[in-house]
Amino acid sequence: KFLLTDDVDNTKVMALQLSNISTGTTRTLTVPNESGTLATQSYVQTTGQNSQGAKTISSSTPSGGSSGDIWYRI
């Protein structure tokens, strides 16, 4: 069991639950070199808290890239 606690209020605790990882599998989480906030997908969907803003894929015909990529304008 791995727990993280707040530096002031030790009743604020975050626990990591790893039971969804397949047996014999290692998953790596890499921390970016910046400060930020971790958010669940449901939090972002229900609050609209998304730094990228809303995206809409264009209904126009896609264009081909130089290496087989297909580009859509959003």
Order of alpha helices (4+ residues) and beta strands (2+ residues): beta-beta-alpha-beta-beta
